[in-house]
Amino acid sequence: MRKTLMVLLTLAATGLPAWAALGEYESSVDVDQMYIAGVHRQQVRQGYRLHEITAEDGSYVREYVGPSGIVFGVSWQGRAIPNLQQLLGSHMADLEQSPRRVVPRRSLLIRTDKFVFVSNSHLRMFQGHAYVPSLIPSNLGSEVVQ
């Protein structure tokens, strides 16, 4: 289990570049888009805004922003795990210290009252999502972060 986490953290350190951090303001989304020279699309949805940055290789990061302007969830998919330290911000400590459920060579699940993290891999394709339940707008459910 510890080995799986170390592999994920190593991949995160060498993965995609920086993104807006979970639990922080959405203002860094434009910087992220410029940094990777990806295509940034924003959609206004019922009760939140969705920012999606798609890189040239087809990988993407989605950032879910509540009416308060705070990123309440993030998701990703691509050939590499994004930089989790940048993506999770202060919640990286929750990833490192929380009890986890690991399915060997496939997925990692952390679910606490204050942080949820799911990461899956299959055939060198990585996908996952993370969110802070207390930051999800009251009119939404956690299933919105995908």
C-alpha positions as CSV (number, residue, x, y, z in Angstrom):
1,M,0.0,0.0,0.0
2,R,2.8,2.4,0.9
3,K,4.6,1.5,-2.4
4,T,1.5,2.4,-4.4
5,L,1.3,5.8,-2.7
6,M,5.0,6.4,-3.3
7,V,4.5,5.6,-7.0
8,L,1.6,8.0,-7.2
9,L,3.5,10.7,-5.5
10,T,6.5,10.2,-7.7
11,L,4.4,10.3,-10.8
12,A,2.7,13.4,-9.5
13,A,6.0,15.2,-9.1
14,T,6.9,14.5,-12.8
15,G,3.4,14.7,-14.2
16,L,1.6,17.5,-15.9
17,P,2.3,21.1,-14.9
18,A,0.5,23.2,-12.3
19,W,-3.2,23.7,-11.9
20,A,-5.5,25.7,-9.6
21,A,-5.5,24.2,-6.1
22,L,-8.4,22.5,-4.4
23,G,-10.0,24.8,-1.8
24,E,-8.4,28.0,-3.3
25,Y,-9.7,30.8,-5.5
26,E,-10.2,30.2,-9.2
27,S,-8.0,33.1,-10.3
28,S,-5.1,30.8,-11.2
29,V,-7.0,29.0,-13.9
30,D,-5.9,31.4,-16.6
31,V,-2.3,31.1,-15.5
32,D,-2.6,27.3,-15.7
33,Q,-4.0,27.5,-19.3
34,M,-1.1,29.7,-20.4
35,Y,1.5,27.5,-18.7
36,I,0.5,24.3,-20.6
37,A,-0.6,26.1,-23.8
38,G,-3.9,24.1,-23.5
39,V,-7.4,25.1,-24.5
40,H,-9.4,26.5,-21.7
41,R,-13.1,26.2,-21.8
42,Q,-15.5,27.5,-19.1
43,Q,-19.1,26.5,-18.7
44,V,-21.6,28.0,-16.4
45,R,-23.7,25.2,-14.9
46,Q,-26.5,25.1,-12.4
47,G,-24.9,26.2,-9.2
48,Y,-21.2,26.2,-10.3
49,R,-18.7,27.0,-13.0
50,L,-16.6,24.3,-14.7
51,H,-13.2,25.1,-16.1
52,E,-11.6,22.5,-18.4
53,I,-8.1,22.8,-19.7
54,T,-7.2,20.4,-22.4
55,A,-3.6,19.8,-23.4
56,E,-2.4,19.1,-26.9
57,D,-2.1,15.3,-26.2
58,G,-5.8,15.2,-25.1
59,S,-5.2,15.0,-21.4
60,Y,-7.4,17.4,-19.3
61,V,-8.0,18.8,-15.9
62,R,-11.4,20.0,-14.8
63,E,-11.8,22.5,-12.0
64,Y,-15.2,22.9,-10.3
65,V,-15.8,26.3,-8.8
66,G,-18.7,27.2,-6.5
67,P,-20.5,30.6,-6.4
68,S,-18.0,31.8,-3.8
69,G,-15.2,31.5,-6.3
70,I,-13.5,28.6,-4.5
71,V,-12.4,25.4,-6.2
72,F,-14.5,22.6,-4.5
73,G,-13.4,19.8,-6.8
74,V,-10.9,18.7,-9.4
75,S,-10.7,15.9,-11.9
76,W,-8.2,14.7,-14.4
77,Q,-7.5,12.2,-17.2
78,G,-4.4,11.6,-19.2
79,R,-1.2,9.6,-19.8
80,A,0.3,11.1,-16.7
81,I,-0.9,12.0,-13.3
82,P,-1.0,15.8,-12.9
83,N,1.2,17.5,-10.2
84,L,-0.9,16.5,-7.2
85,Q,0.9,18.9,-4.9
86,Q,-0.2,21.8,-7.0
87,L,-3.6,20.3,-7.8
88,L,-4.6,19.5,-4.2
89,G,-2.8,22.4,-2.5
90,S,-3.1,22.2,1.3
91,H,-5.1,19.0,0.9
92,M,-2.0,17.2,-0.2
93,A,-1.5,16.5,3.6
94,D,-4.9,14.8,3.6
95,L,-3.7,12.5,0.8
96,E,-0.5,11.6,2.6
97,Q,-2.0,11.1,6.1
98,S,-5.5,9.7,5.6
99,P,-6.4,6.0,5.7
100,R,-6.7,4.6,2.2
101,R,-8.0,1.7,0.3
102,V,-5.7,0.4,-2.4
103,V,-6.6,-2.0,-5.2
104,P,-3.2,-3.3,-6.3
105,R,-1.9,-1.6,-9.5
106,R,-5.2,-0.1,-10.2
107,S,-6.7,2.5,-7.8
108,L,-6.4,4.5,-4.7
109,L,-9.4,5.6,-2.6
110,I,-9.3,8.0,0.4
111,R,-12.6,9.0,1.9
112,T,-12.9,11.1,5.0
113,D,-15.4,13.7,6.3
114,K,-13.2,16.5,4.9
115,F,-11.5,15.1,1.8
116,V,-12.2,12.5,-0.9
117,F,-9.6,11.3,-3.4
118,V,-10.0,8.7,-6.1
119,S,-7.3,7.8,-8.6
120,N,-7.4,4.9,-11.2
121,S,-5.1,3.7,-13.8
122,H,-5.5,1.3,-16.7
123,L,-3.2,0.7,-19.6
124,R,-1.1,3.8,-18.9
125,M,-4.1,6.0,-18.7
126,F,-4.7,7.8,-15.4
127,Q,-7.9,9.4,-14.2
128,G,-9.2,10.6,-10.9
129,H,-10.9,13.2,-8.9
130,A,-10.8,14.9,-5.6
131,Y,-13.2,17.1,-3.7
132,V,-13.8,18.7,-0.3
133,P,-17.4,17.8,0.7
134,S,-17.9,21.0,2.9
135,L,-17.1,23.2,-0.2
136,I,-19.6,21.6,-2.5
137,P,-22.6,24.0,-3.0
138,S,-25.6,22.9,-1.0
139,N,-27.7,22.4,-4.2
140,L,-25.2,19.9,-5.6
141,G,-24.1,16.4,-4.9
142,S,-20.6,15.0,-4.9
143,E,-21.3,13.1,-8.2
144,V,-20.9,16.5,-10.1
145,V,-17.1,16.1,-9.7
146,Q,-16.1,13.5,-12.3
